[in-house]
Amino acid sequence: MKIVSLLPSATEIVFALGLGEDLRGVSFECDYPEPARSVPVVSGTVLPIDGSLSASEIDAEVSTRVAAGESIYTLDDARIRAIDPDLILAQDLCQVCAVPSGAVEEALDVIGCHAQVVSLDPGRLSEVIECIGTVGAVTGTSAGADVLMEALRARVDAVRQRVRGRQQPRVLVLEWQDPPFNAGHWVPDQVEAAGGVPVLAVAGARSRRLTWEEIGTARVDITIFMPCGFDLEGAVAQAPGLLEHPGSARLGRIIAVDANAYFSRPGPRVVDGVELLEELLHPTPGSHHSGAQVLRA
């Protein structure tokens, strides 16, 4: 089977199911696991990826293009035609996360490709894990998918058991800082599973723009800063704009994390994210994780 993945999370699932050799095309963001970096790129972006835009400039550019009905992603029609894939993994969850599956289907019609397009659109933590089963079903690897899903659910349940009865800090998760956006979808579930109370967020609901007035009236013990599309180094680089804002005085303890690895991408590593949050919300003496950095104690 020839597979094209237009999602970093789908790419991780493909490799987790032992299908790496079947993966023939990926998006420019597919950087995990390491072998994914050597797969031909068939989807890019019209936005600069060299760090030349500030957070507010990125938000403005994305908002303008989305409002105009323009995609911020591109497809390499010639390369997809040459691959002639059997299966394309896409999404309709977020216009600014990857090429929507509808746009993929339209492109396939134009280039004369008849691949099956499967859209992975989880809203809750449980649905993120279920996406593994979806990929397993269309690739003939359901047995392996079932084993992986069971293991991931067991790990989440283990975290829930460990934090049961502990004091629950109130946690604000920001996936952007200028303007501030909360982290929705499955992230509130991750916070709750790790023994925290999500603030200004509803599990399963889309991420939304917040105002500093809203934030100022909420009681926040810990803020997790996970700018979408950034690893830990990128989050730390974005942090000064957050820390320098007057409203940050109400954010409690502020911790930057690797969004790409553990939160933004709805793949197997979101369970690592639950375990990371457990460590951050309920730290033990000497605990440290390479996927997080305290910005303000």
C-alpha positions, 0 to 999 in steps of 0.5 A, a space after each residue: 500500500 502506498 500511503 501519503 500523510 498530510 498530518 504529522 500526527 498521522 505520520 506518527 500513527 503510520 510508523 507506530 503501526 509498522 507501516 513506515 516503508 509504505 509511507 511515500 509522501 508527507 507534509 513539511 511538518 512531518 519530522 517524527 519519528 526520524 525516518 519521516 524526515 527522509 520521506 518526500 514532502 508533498 505539502 508545504 505552506 505559503 507562510 515563512 518558516 524561518 522565524 521572521 514573523 512575530 506571533 501577532 504577524 503570524 496570526 494576522 497573516 493566517 486570519 487574513 488568508 482564512 477570511 479570504 477563503 485561501 489556504 495557507 497550505 500547498 500540495 505538490 500535484 506533480 509529486 502526488 501524481 507520480 506517487 499515485 497513492 492508495 491512501 491519503 491521510 488528511 483532516 478537516 479539524 482545523 484550517 490552519 493545521 493542515 490541508 483540509 480533506 475536501 481540498 485534497 479530494 478536489 486536487 485529486 480530481 484535477 490530477 486524476 488520482 483515485 486514492 482513498 482519502 481518510 480524514 482524522 478529526 478527533 475532538 477529545 483525548 479518547 478520540 485521538 487514541 481511536 484514530 489509531 484504530 481508524 488508520 489500522 482499519 484502512 491499512 489492514 493493521 487492526 490487530 496492532 492498532 488494538 494493542 497500541 490503543 489498549 496500551 495508551 489507554 492503560 497509561 492514561 488510566 495509570 496517571 488518573 489513579 496516581 493523581 486521584 485525591 491530590 489537590 487540583 491546580 487550576 491550569 490555563 493552557 495557552 496555545 498562542 500569546 499574541 493574541 492569547 488563544 486557549 488550547 481546546 479540543 483534547 488538551 483540557 482532557 489531558 489537563 483533567 487526566 493529569 489532575 488539573 482543572 482546565 481554566 477558560 477551556 472546554 474539552 472538545 471545543 475548538 481553541 478560541 481567542 481570549 481577552 486579557 480581561 477574561 484571563 484577568 478575572 480567572 483564578 490561575 495557579 499554573 499556565 502551560 505555554 504551548 504555542 501551536 507549531 513550536 517545539 520547546 525551543 520555539 516556545 521559549 523563544 516566543 515567551 518574552 512577549 508573554 512574560 512582558 505583557 502586564 496581564 501575565 502577572 495573573 498567570 501564576 507559575 508559567 511553564 513552556 512545553 514542547 507543543 509539537 511533541 506532546 500536545 498540538 499533534 493528535 497522535 500517540 505522543 499525546 499520552 506522553 503529554 498527559 504524563 508530562 502534565 502529571 509531572 508539572 502539576 504534581 512535581 516530585 523532588 528532583 523531577 525534570 523533563 526535557 520537554 518543559 522549561 519553567 519560565 516563571 516559578 
